[in-house]
Amino acid sequence: MRKITFTNSRGESVVLGNSAPFLVTKLEGTGAVDADIQMQKSPFQDGRTFIDSLLDVRTLTIEGAILTNDPLERTKWRRKLVQVLSPKLGPGTLRYEYDGGVKEIKAIADGSPAFPDRQNIPAQKFLLTLICPEPFWVDDKYREYEMSDFVGGMQFPLRLGTMFSMRGSKIVFKNAGDVESPIEIRFSGACQNPKVTNLTTGEFIRINREIKANETLIITTAFGNKRVEIDDGEGNVQNAFHYIDLDSTFWQMKKGDNKIQYSTDDGATNVKVKIIWKQRYLGV
């Protein structure tokens, strides 16, 4: 089973799969992505010194055919592909359903769809080339956990299916993706100077401001989309970036286990803290 759904920035979608009207015959680029290895060389040095590895954009190519013998239907489906996959609409979301699960990626068409000559065959072939500015595939659903839920506790060797739990401000999250993932943090409830720390890396982000009972503090750590906002509970959202402690880091969930802790200066106990993220993968 393989199905590709592309949804553009206007919410218009087209589904490509194993049946009419859009049959996918070939899909390339889901796994491989080029890397730019950053190195430097000093005088008299043998070889070079590794600095970093940066991934390039991902290119997806999709070959397929419009399955219909009706000329009017063929024209309609060609127009559908052209309209939905217009590069002028900017990036859209490509959803890929396959035997191993469902993944998504942001993509933009690298030009209009190509329609090679039919060469006296009933199906109209098409070729799509899509550029993915961020090369990572992500889960189709967010992982969302409330840290104030019952966590931790003691578990005994006797397997009775029982765990004794306690409330706590620390919890271990596992990022099972291939690389680190940006997160969204939500603080709800009255507190003073909230702080969230990744004890695994030692990084933290702290907001030097009182959060009122009706307010929600929202922090996003995604590269190119870092945000700190406060929602007053009535639909009004204000920028709170200037309240960030200068020693803060917009940290991301590292691959593997991450021990996360939240705290407030006033020791507030009625605070709800949510950690939200999508795992990222190098290929599918």
FIMIGU-965168 format. One line per field, with one value per residue: residue number from 1; residue in one letter; x, y, z of N, C-alpha, C, O in turn. Coordinates in steps of 0.1 Angstrom, whole numbers, plus 5000, padded with zeros to 4 digits. Example, Ala and Ser with C-alpha at 12.3 -4.5 7.8 and 13.67 -1.06 7.14 Angstrom:
2
n: [1,2]
res: [a,s]
n.x: [5132,5128]
n.y: [4943,4978]
n.z: [5078,5071]
ca.x: [5123,5137]
ca.y: [4955,4989]
ca.z: [5078,5071]
c.x: [5132,5129]
c.y: [4967,5000]
c.z: [5078,5079]
o.x: [5142,5134]
o.y: [4967,5011]
o.z: [5085,5080]
// end
This chain:
284
n: [1,2,3,4,5,6,7,8,9,10,11,12,13,14,15,16,17,18,19,20,21,22,23,24,25,26,27,28,29,30,31,32,33,34,35,36,37,38,39,40,41,42,43,44,45,46,47,48,49,50,51,52,53,54,55,56,57,58,59,60,61,62,63,64,65,66,67,68,69,70,71,72,73,74,75,76,77,78,79,80,81,82,83,84,85,86,87,88,89,90,91,92,93,94,95,96,97,98,99,100,101,102,103,104,105,106,107,108,109,110,111,112,113,114,115,116,117,118,119,120,121,122,123,124,125,126,127,128,129,130,131,132,133,134,135,136,137,138,139,140,141,142,143,144,145,146,147,148,149,150,151,152,153,154,155,156,157,158,159,160,161,162,163,164,165,166,167,168,169,170,171,172,173,174,175,176,177,178,179,180,181,182,183,184,185,186,187,188,189,190,191,192,193,194,195,196,197,198,199,200,201,202,203,204,205,206,207,208,209,210,211,212,213,214,215,216,217,218,219,220,221,222,223,224,225,226,227,228,229,230,231,232,233,234,235,236,237,238,239,240,241,242,243,244,245,246,247,248,249,250,251,252,253,254,255,256,257,258,259,260,261,262,263,264,265,266,267,268,269,270,271,272,273,274,275,276,277,278,279,280,281,282,283,284]
res: [m,r,k,i,t,f,t,n,s,r,g,e,s,v,v,l,g,n,s,a,p,f,l,v,t,k,l,e,g,t,g,a,v,d,a,d,i,q,m,q,k,s,p,f,q,d,g,r,t,f,i,d,s,l,l,d,v,r,t,l,t,i,e,g,a,i,l,t,n,d,p,l,e,r,t,k,w,r,r,k,l,v,q,v,l,s,p,k,l,g,p,g,t,l,r,y,e,y,d,g,g,v,k,e,i,k,a,i,a,d,g,s,p,a,f,p,d,r,q,n,i,p,a,q,k,f,l,l,t,l,i,c,p,e,p,f,w,v,d,d,k,y,r,e,y,e,m,s,d,f,v,g,g,m,q,f,p,l,r,l,g,t,m,f,s,m,r,g,s,k,i,v,f,k,n,a,g,d,v,e,s,p,i,e,i,r,f,s,g,a,c,q,n,p,k,v,t,n,l,t,t,g,e,f,i,r,i,n,r,e,i,k,a,n,e,t,l,i,i,t,t,a,f,g,n,k,r,v,e,i,d,d,g,e,g,n,v,q,n,a,f,h,y,i,d,l,d,s,t,f,w,q,m,k,k,g,d,n,k,i,q,y,s,t,d,d,g,a,t,n,v,k,v,k,i,i,w,k,q,r,y,l,g,v]
n.x: [5008,5006,5004,5002,4996,4992,4989,4982,4990,4966,4948,4939,4939,4955,4954,4977,4982,4977,4958,4932,4924,4951,4979,5007,5038,5065,5087,5111,5138,5130,5146,5175,5196,5216,5247,5265,5297,5314,5347,5380,5413,5446,5478,5504,5490,5480,5455,5422,5402,5372,5343,5314,5283,5261,5228,5215,5189,5160,5151,5123,5110,5083,5068,5041,5008,4979,4949,4927,4905,4889,4890,4881,4880,4907,4918,4907,4919,4945,4945,4939,4962,4980,4970,4968,4995,5009,5039,5038,5023,5038,5053,5038,5021,5033,5020,5029,5019,5027,5038,5052,5042,5031,5043,5052,5061,5073,5069,5076,5066,5089,5086,5060,5039,5051,5041,5046,5046,5019,5022,5006,4994,4969,4970,4978,5010,5028,5051,5065,5084,5096,5107,5121,5125,5133,5149,5139,5117,5086,5066,5030,5014,5013,5033,5023,5026,5017,5034,5027,5011,5008,5039,5070,5080,5079,5087,5082,5100,5082,5058,5030,5016,5014,5022,5037,5031,5040,5035,5055,5081,5098,5106,5113,5117,5115,5131,5127,5134,5156,5172,5177,5148,5127,5107,5075,5066,5042,5030,5006,4986,4989,5021,5055,5082,5087,5105,5121,5141,5164,5178,5195,5211,5218,5208,5186,5155,5141,5116,5114,5090,5058,5032,4998,4968,4949,4963,4984,5016,5035,5061,5082,5107,5117,5141,5144,5118,5115,5097,5081,5053,5023,4992,4961,4939,4916,4917,4936,4969,5001,5034,5062,5088,5108,5110,5127,5152,5186,5205,5193,5185,5172,5165,5165,5148,5170,5183,5173,5171,5157,5159,5136,5129,5107,5103,5094,5098,5082,5074,5050,5022,4999,5004,5002,5021,5030,5046,5053,5059,5072,5087,5117,5129,5155,5150,5126]
n.y: [4988,5021,5056,5089,5121,5154,5186,5219,5253,5266,5247,5229,5196,5168,5134,5108,5075,5039,5036,5047,5082,5090,5073,5062,5054,5055,5065,5086,5096,5095,5085,5090,5118,5146,5155,5182,5183,5199,5211,5219,5230,5231,5247,5224,5202,5169,5156,5167,5187,5177,5197,5201,5186,5193,5190,5189,5203,5182,5164,5153,5130,5122,5099,5091,5082,5094,5078,5073,5071,5090,5120,5145,5141,5135,5160,5175,5163,5168,5196,5197,5187,5207,5230,5224,5219,5242,5261,5288,5290,5285,5265,5233,5205,5173,5142,5109,5077,5045,5010,5009,5029,5063,5093,5128,5158,5190,5206,5220,5225,5221,5238,5236,5206,5181,5169,5144,5134,5114,5092,5074,5058,5048,5061,5091,5102,5117,5139,5148,5171,5178,5201,5199,5220,5217,5188,5167,5140,5138,5127,5121,5130,5150,5145,5148,5157,5160,5174,5176,5154,5122,5109,5090,5072,5039,5007,4972,4941,4919,4911,4925,4943,4968,5001,5023,5056,5091,5127,5149,5171,5164,5145,5118,5120,5102,5105,5090,5095,5102,5124,5154,5172,5200,5217,5225,5244,5247,5267,5268,5285,5303,5316,5324,5336,5312,5282,5259,5230,5211,5185,5166,5178,5201,5225,5253,5272,5303,5324,5357,5368,5373,5349,5349,5335,5330,5330,5316,5306,5303,5286,5282,5263,5259,5261,5291,5297,5306,5314,5333,5336,5350,5339,5354,5340,5348,5348,5367,5372,5380,5391,5379,5378,5395,5390,5369,5352,5361,5341,5319,5291,5281,5252,5219,5187,5162,5133,5102,5096,5122,5141,5161,5190,5212,5244,5270,5303,5309,5284,5274,5252,5246,5247,5238,5220,5215,5195,5194,5178,5167,5138,5135,5123,5108,5094,5074]
n.z: [5000,4991,4993,4983,4994,4986,4999,4994,5002,5003,5011,4993,4978,4964,4955,4951,4941,4941,4922,4898,4897,4895,4891,4907,4895,4900,4926,4940,4961,4988,5007,5004,5011,5004,5021,5034,5043,5067,5070,5081,5074,5087,5085,5075,5083,5083,5063,5072,5096,5111,5113,5112,5100,5076,5064,5030,5010,5004,4975,4958,4934,4914,4894,4872,4861,4844,4846,4824,4796,4785,4769,4779,4807,4811,4806,4827,4850,4845,4847,4874,4887,4879,4891,4919,4925,4921,4920,4928,4951,4973,4999,5006,5022,5021,5024,5032,5029,5037,5039,5062,5079,5085,5073,5071,5052,5045,5013,4981,4947,4921,4897,4872,4868,4846,4815,4795,4760,4748,4732,4718,4738,4762,4787,4803,4809,4838,4854,4884,4903,4934,4959,4991,5016,5043,5051,5066,5074,5092,5120,5115,5135,5165,5194,5226,5259,5293,5319,5345,5350,5366,5373,5371,5401,5417,5408,5410,5410,5409,5387,5385,5371,5382,5392,5415,5418,5417,5421,5402,5391,5371,5343,5320,5286,5256,5226,5197,5172,5143,5145,5165,5178,5174,5199,5214,5242,5267,5293,5317,5340,5372,5379,5387,5369,5350,5342,5320,5319,5302,5316,5307,5288,5300,5292,5293,5293,5302,5314,5323,5339,5353,5351,5347,5362,5342,5319,5292,5286,5257,5241,5214,5198,5173,5145,5128,5134,5160,5189,5215,5233,5248,5257,5265,5272,5260,5233,5226,5217,5227,5219,5237,5236,5246,5273,5278,5296,5295,5295,5285,5263,5232,5233,5218,5216,5222,5204,5216,5252,5272,5300,5315,5333,5351,5366,5389,5403,5425,5434,5425,5425,5410,5383,5349,5326,5293,5269,5236,5205,5173,5161,5141,5110,5090,5067,5048]
ca.x: [5000,5014,4995,5008,4986,4998,4980,4989,4988,4952,4940,4935,4946,4955,4959,4983,4983,4978,4946,4928,4929,4965,4986,5021,5047,5079,5089,5125,5142,5124,5157,5188,5197,5230,5252,5277,5306,5322,5360,5390,5427,5456,5491,5512,5481,5476,5440,5414,5395,5358,5336,5300,5277,5248,5220,5210,5174,5156,5144,5114,5105,5072,5064,5029,5000,4964,4942,4914,4904,4881,4898,4877,4884,4921,4921,4903,4928,4957,4943,4939,4976,4987,4964,4972,5010,5015,5050,5035,5016,5047,5054,5026,5024,5032,5017,5032,5014,5033,5036,5058,5035,5027,5052,5049,5072,5070,5075,5071,5068,5100,5080,5047,5040,5054,5032,5053,5037,5012,5028,4995,4989,4957,4972,4987,5021,5031,5063,5065,5096,5093,5118,5117,5135,5138,5150,5134,5103,5081,5053,5018,5007,5022,5034,5019,5026,5016,5044,5021,5005,5015,5051,5080,5075,5086,5082,5088,5103,5070,5050,5015,5010,5012,5033,5034,5035,5040,5036,5068,5084,5108,5101,5122,5110,5124,5130,5131,5137,5170,5179,5170,5136,5123,5096,5067,5063,5030,5028,4992,4984,4996,5034,5065,5094,5088,5118,5121,5155,5168,5189,5204,5221,5221,5202,5173,5148,5134,5109,5113,5077,5047,5022,4986,4960,4941,4973,4992,5029,5038,5075,5086,5122,5121,5150,5137,5105,5115,5086,5077,5040,5014,4978,4954,4927,4904,4921,4946,4982,5011,5048,5068,5102,5117,5111,5136,5164,5196,5213,5184,5188,5161,5170,5157,5149,5181,5180,5174,5164,5159,5153,5131,5124,5102,5103,5090,5104,5073,5070,5036,5018,4988,5008,5002,5032,5029,5057,5047,5069,5072,5100,5121,5136,5163,5144,5115]
ca.y: [5000,5034,5067,5102,5132,5167,5196,5231,5263,5270,5236,5220,5184,5158,5121,5099,5062,5027,5034,5059,5087,5093,5061,5064,5043,5056,5076,5086,5107,5094,5081,5097,5133,5150,5162,5191,5180,5211,5208,5230,5225,5240,5245,5212,5192,5157,5155,5179,5185,5178,5207,5198,5180,5200,5183,5197,5201,5169,5164,5141,5129,5113,5096,5084,5083,5097,5066,5075,5072,5101,5133,5156,5137,5137,5174,5179,5158,5176,5209,5195,5186,5220,5240,5221,5218,5255,5266,5301,5289,5282,5251,5226,5193,5160,5131,5097,5065,5033,4998,5011,5039,5075,5104,5141,5166,5202,5205,5229,5220,5228,5240,5229,5192,5178,5158,5139,5130,5102,5081,5064,5049,5054,5068,5103,5102,5129,5139,5159,5173,5186,5204,5199,5229,5209,5174,5157,5135,5139,5120,5129,5135,5155,5139,5158,5151,5170,5170,5175,5141,5113,5104,5085,5062,5027,4995,4961,4929,4911,4917,4926,4954,4979,5011,5033,5068,5103,5139,5154,5182,5159,5133,5114,5118,5095,5109,5078,5098,5100,5136,5162,5177,5212,5214,5236,5243,5255,5269,5273,5287,5314,5313,5335,5333,5298,5277,5245,5227,5197,5181,5158,5186,5213,5238,5258,5284,5309,5337,5366,5374,5366,5343,5350,5323,5329,5331,5305,5309,5294,5287,5273,5263,5255,5270,5300,5300,5307,5323,5333,5343,5348,5340,5358,5332,5354,5349,5377,5367,5390,5387,5380,5375,5404,5385,5358,5353,5362,5328,5309,5285,5275,5239,5209,5174,5154,5119,5093,5100,5136,5143,5174,5195,5226,5250,5284,5310,5309,5271,5272,5238,5244,5249,5227,5222,5205,5194,5190,5178,5156,5132,5137,5111,5111,5088,5064]
ca.z: [5000,4990,4989,4985,4994,4986,5003,4992,5013,5003,5016,4982,4979,4953,4961,4941,4947,4933,4914,4891,4884,4895,4895,4909,4890,4906,4937,4943,4970,5002,5017,5003,5011,5004,5033,5032,5054,5070,5075,5080,5073,5092,5079,5078,5089,5075,5062,5077,5109,5110,5121,5113,5089,5073,5053,5020,5008,4998,4962,4955,4920,4913,4880,4873,4849,4846,4840,4818,4781,4782,4767,4788,4820,4811,4807,4840,4859,4842,4853,4889,4891,4877,4901,4933,4927,4916,4929,4933,4963,4983,5004,5011,5030,5014,5034,5026,5036,5032,5047,5075,5086,5078,5075,5064,5049,5037,5000,4971,4934,4914,4884,4870,4864,4832,4808,4783,4749,4751,4723,4714,4749,4768,4799,4802,4819,4844,4862,4894,4911,4946,4968,5005,5022,5054,5046,5076,5075,5106,5123,5111,5147,5175,5207,5236,5272,5304,5329,5358,5352,5375,5366,5380,5410,5420,5401,5417,5401,5408,5376,5388,5362,5391,5394,5425,5411,5425,5413,5401,5381,5362,5335,5309,5273,5246,5212,5190,5158,5139,5149,5175,5173,5181,5208,5219,5256,5272,5307,5320,5354,5378,5384,5386,5362,5347,5336,5316,5317,5297,5325,5299,5281,5308,5286,5298,5288,5314,5311,5335,5339,5360,5343,5355,5362,5330,5307,5288,5280,5246,5236,5203,5196,5159,5138,5119,5139,5175,5194,5229,5232,5259,5253,5277,5274,5253,5219,5223,5219,5226,5218,5250,5234,5254,5287,5279,5304,5285,5295,5279,5250,5226,5231,5212,5222,5216,5201,5228,5264,5276,5313,5315,5346,5351,5379,5390,5414,5436,5437,5422,5424,5401,5369,5339,5316,5282,5260,5223,5194,5163,5158,5127,5104,5078,5055,5051]
c.x: [5009,5004,5002,4997,4993,4987,4987,4985,4974,4942,4935,4945,4945,4961,4965,4986,4984,4966,4943,4923,4944,4972,5001,5029,5061,5080,5103,5128,5137,5135,5169,5187,5212,5234,5264,5286,5315,5335,5369,5404,5437,5469,5498,5503,5478,5461,5433,5407,5380,5352,5321,5295,5263,5241,5215,5195,5172,5148,5136,5110,5094,5068,5051,5021,4985,4957,4928,4915,4896,4889,4894,4881,4899,4925,4918,4913,4942,4957,4944,4953,4983,4982,4969,4987,5016,5026,5047,5028,5025,5047,5040,5031,5022,5031,5020,5028,5020,5032,5042,5052,5031,5037,5048,5062,5067,5077,5069,5075,5079,5096,5067,5049,5043,5045,5038,5042,5032,5017,5018,4992,4978,4959,4981,4997,5022,5044,5063,5078,5093,5106,5113,5128,5141,5138,5143,5119,5099,5069,5041,5011,5017,5022,5032,5018,5025,5024,5038,5012,5013,5027,5060,5075,5084,5079,5089,5090,5091,5061,5035,5009,5007,5024,5029,5039,5034,5040,5050,5070,5094,5102,5111,5114,5120,5121,5136,5133,5152,5178,5171,5158,5132,5110,5088,5064,5051,5029,5014,4991,4993,5010,5043,5078,5096,5101,5116,5135,5155,5180,5199,5215,5225,5215,5189,5167,5140,5128,5108,5100,5067,5036,5009,4978,4953,4950,4980,5005,5032,5052,5077,5100,5126,5130,5142,5123,5104,5105,5084,5064,5032,5000,4970,4941,4915,4907,4931,4960,4992,5025,5055,5083,5112,5118,5120,5148,5176,5205,5205,5189,5175,5164,5160,5158,5159,5176,5182,5166,5167,5151,5149,5126,5118,5102,5098,5096,5095,5069,5056,5033,5006,4991,5007,5012,5031,5041,5052,5058,5065,5086,5104,5130,5144,5158,5133,5116]
c.y: [5012,5045,5080,5113,5145,5178,5209,5241,5269,5258,5227,5208,5176,5145,5112,5085,5050,5025,5047,5069,5089,5080,5065,5052,5043,5068,5075,5098,5106,5090,5090,5112,5136,5157,5171,5190,5192,5207,5220,5223,5235,5237,5232,5201,5181,5156,5168,5176,5187,5189,5204,5192,5186,5193,5193,5196,5187,5172,5151,5142,5119,5111,5088,5086,5086,5086,5070,5076,5083,5114,5144,5153,5139,5151,5180,5175,5165,5189,5208,5195,5200,5230,5237,5222,5231,5259,5280,5301,5286,5268,5246,5214,5181,5149,5117,5085,5053,5022,5000,5022,5051,5086,5116,5149,5179,5202,5215,5224,5228,5229,5233,5215,5191,5167,5154,5135,5116,5090,5070,5054,5056,5063,5081,5103,5116,5128,5151,5159,5183,5189,5205,5208,5223,5194,5163,5153,5136,5130,5128,5134,5140,5146,5149,5151,5163,5166,5169,5163,5133,5107,5097,5073,5050,5015,4983,4949,4920,4918,4915,4937,4966,4988,5021,5046,5080,5115,5144,5164,5177,5146,5131,5112,5111,5100,5098,5082,5097,5112,5143,5169,5190,5209,5227,5233,5252,5255,5274,5274,5298,5309,5324,5330,5318,5294,5262,5241,5212,5193,5172,5166,5198,5226,5241,5270,5290,5322,5345,5374,5366,5361,5343,5337,5320,5328,5318,5310,5299,5296,5277,5274,5260,5266,5278,5303,5301,5317,5321,5342,5340,5350,5343,5350,5337,5356,5360,5372,5378,5384,5389,5377,5383,5400,5374,5361,5352,5349,5317,5303,5279,5260,5230,5196,5165,5140,5111,5099,5115,5137,5158,5178,5209,5231,5265,5290,5309,5295,5267,5257,5235,5247,5237,5230,5211,5206,5187,5189,5167,5151,5134,5126,5115,5104,5078,5053]
c.z: [5000,4985,4993,4984,4996,4989,5002,5003,5013,5007,5005,4981,4966,4959,4949,4948,4937,4923,4907,4901,4883,4900,4896,4904,4896,4915,4941,4953,4985,5012,5016,5004,5013,5017,5029,5044,5056,5076,5073,5080,5078,5085,5084,5084,5079,5075,5067,5090,5107,5119,5123,5100,5087,5061,5043,5019,5002,4985,4960,4941,4920,4899,4882,4860,4853,4839,4836,4803,4776,4781,4777,4803,4821,4813,4821,4850,4857,4849,4869,4894,4890,4888,4915,4935,4921,4926,4934,4947,4975,4988,5009,5019,5022,5025,5026,5034,5029,5042,5061,5084,5078,5082,5067,5062,5042,5024,4991,4957,4927,4899,4883,4866,4849,4827,4795,4772,4752,4743,4721,4725,4756,4780,4796,4813,4825,4852,4871,4901,4922,4954,4982,5012,5035,5051,5054,5074,5089,5107,5118,5123,5157,5187,5217,5249,5282,5315,5343,5360,5362,5367,5376,5389,5411,5413,5407,5407,5399,5397,5378,5379,5370,5392,5404,5420,5421,5416,5413,5390,5371,5355,5324,5297,5264,5232,5203,5175,5155,5143,5160,5169,5181,5189,5210,5234,5260,5287,5309,5335,5360,5383,5381,5380,5358,5339,5332,5313,5312,5305,5317,5292,5289,5303,5292,5291,5299,5309,5323,5335,5347,5350,5351,5353,5349,5317,5304,5281,5269,5241,5225,5200,5182,5152,5128,5123,5154,5179,5209,5229,5245,5255,5266,5279,5266,5238,5216,5227,5217,5226,5232,5248,5243,5268,5288,5287,5294,5284,5289,5266,5245,5222,5224,5218,5214,5213,5213,5240,5268,5290,5315,5329,5344,5365,5378,5403,5427,5440,5435,5419,5414,5386,5361,5328,5306,5274,5247,5213,5184,5161,5144,5123,5092,5065,5058,5040]
o.x: [5018,4998,5007,4990,5001,4977,4997,4977,4970,4930,4928,4957,4935,4971,4958,4991,4991,4964,4949,4918,4949,4973,5007,5027,5068,5075,5108,5121,5139,5133,5173,5178,5219,5226,5272,5283,5323,5335,5367,5406,5436,5471,5499,5508,5476,5455,5439,5407,5376,5356,5316,5302,5255,5247,5212,5189,5181,5140,5142,5106,5096,5065,5049,5026,4981,4958,4919,4925,4896,4895,4903,4885,4904,4934,4925,4917,4949,4966,4949,4957,4990,4991,4973,4991,5028,5024,5054,5027,5020,5040,5032,5042,5012,5039,5014,5033,5018,5026,5037,5056,5029,5040,5041,5072,5058,5088,5057,5086,5079,5101,5063,5060,5037,5043,5036,5031,5038,5016,5021,4988,4977,4952,4989,4994,5019,5047,5061,5084,5088,5114,5103,5139,5153,5127,5143,5111,5107,5063,5042,5002,5028,5012,5039,5010,5031,5022,5043,5007,5024,5025,5058,5066,5095,5067,5102,5083,5089,5056,5029,4997,4999,5035,5018,5051,5028,5044,5057,5061,5099,5094,5117,5105,5132,5110,5148,5135,5159,5190,5160,5157,5134,5103,5092,5060,5051,5027,5011,4994,5003,5011,5040,5084,5105,5106,5111,5142,5148,5191,5210,5226,5235,5218,5182,5175,5132,5134,5102,5101,5068,5032,5009,4981,4951,4945,4981,5004,5032,5055,5074,5106,5138,5128,5134,5116,5094,5105,5086,5065,5034,4996,4971,4934,4904,4901,4935,4962,4992,5028,5054,5090,5122,5126,5122,5154,5176,5212,5210,5196,5168,5166,5148,5168,5158,5167,5193,5156,5179,5139,5158,5119,5123,5101,5098,5099,5100,5060,5050,5040,5003,4982,5010,5013,5031,5046,5046,5066,5057,5095,5095,5138,5140,5162,5131,5108]
o.y: [5014,5044,5081,5113,5147,5178,5211,5238,5275,5260,5217,5209,5177,5145,5110,5085,5051,5014,5057,5066,5090,5078,5071,5041,5033,5078,5064,5108,5115,5093,5096,5118,5131,5164,5166,5195,5195,5200,5229,5212,5247,5227,5230,5191,5184,5155,5179,5165,5197,5190,5203,5192,5185,5191,5205,5188,5181,5181,5140,5152,5108,5121,5080,5090,5081,5085,5069,5081,5086,5118,5151,5162,5144,5155,5188,5183,5167,5194,5217,5201,5204,5237,5246,5227,5230,5261,5284,5312,5286,5259,5253,5213,5179,5148,5115,5083,5051,5023,4994,5024,5050,5088,5115,5147,5178,5199,5220,5219,5241,5223,5225,5211,5198,5157,5161,5132,5108,5079,5058,5043,5068,5073,5080,5104,5126,5117,5162,5149,5194,5179,5212,5203,5224,5189,5152,5162,5134,5127,5140,5143,5134,5140,5159,5142,5173,5155,5162,5161,5136,5101,5098,5066,5049,5014,4983,4948,4915,4929,4906,4939,4974,4983,5027,5048,5079,5114,5143,5166,5185,5139,5140,5104,5114,5099,5096,5073,5092,5111,5139,5171,5190,5200,5238,5222,5263,5244,5285,5265,5301,5299,5334,5320,5311,5302,5255,5248,5203,5197,5171,5161,5205,5236,5232,5277,5282,5330,5340,5386,5354,5369,5336,5329,5308,5327,5309,5318,5287,5308,5266,5286,5257,5278,5272,5311,5296,5328,5311,5354,5330,5360,5336,5354,5330,5363,5361,5367,5386,5374,5400,5373,5378,5406,5369,5372,5344,5347,5305,5310,5272,5257,5232,5193,5162,5135,5112,5106,5119,5135,5166,5170,5217,5223,5270,5283,5310,5294,5259,5250,5224,5250,5226,5241,5199,5217,5176,5199,5158,5159,5134,5120,5124,5108,5075,5044]
o.z: [5008,4975,5004,4974,5005,4981,5009,5012,5023,5008,5008,4983,4959,4966,4939,4959,4927,4918,4909,4912,4872,4912,4887,4909,4896,4913,4945,4952,4993,5024,5026,4998,5021,5023,5021,5055,5047,5087,5066,5085,5074,5079,5096,5089,5067,5086,5064,5094,5101,5130,5134,5090,5096,5051,5046,5026,4996,4984,4960,4936,4925,4892,4890,4850,4863,4827,4844,4797,4764,4791,4782,4810,4832,4820,4826,4859,4867,4855,4875,4904,4899,4893,4922,4946,4916,4938,4944,4953,4987,4982,5014,5022,5016,5033,5016,5045,5017,5053,5071,5095,5066,5094,5057,5069,5034,5023,4993,4955,4928,4890,4892,4862,4841,4834,4785,4776,4758,4748,4722,4722,4756,4782,4787,4825,4819,4856,4867,4905,4920,4956,4985,5015,5037,5047,5050,5072,5098,5097,5118,5121,5158,5190,5217,5252,5281,5321,5351,5371,5365,5357,5389,5384,5405,5413,5408,5397,5388,5399,5374,5381,5366,5393,5403,5418,5432,5404,5423,5382,5363,5361,5318,5296,5264,5227,5202,5167,5163,5144,5163,5157,5193,5186,5207,5238,5255,5293,5303,5342,5355,5390,5374,5384,5364,5332,5340,5305,5316,5302,5322,5291,5286,5309,5297,5284,5305,5302,5333,5332,5347,5342,5362,5344,5345,5306,5313,5271,5272,5237,5227,5198,5180,5154,5120,5116,5160,5174,5214,5226,5252,5249,5276,5289,5267,5231,5204,5238,5207,5231,5238,5258,5247,5276,5300,5285,5285,5275,5289,5258,5252,5211,5224,5225,5203,5219,5220,5238,5266,5291,5315,5335,5336,5374,5367,5412,5438,5449,5442,5413,5411,5378,5366,5322,5309,5271,5248,5211,5187,5160,5135,5131,5084,5054,5070,5040]
// end
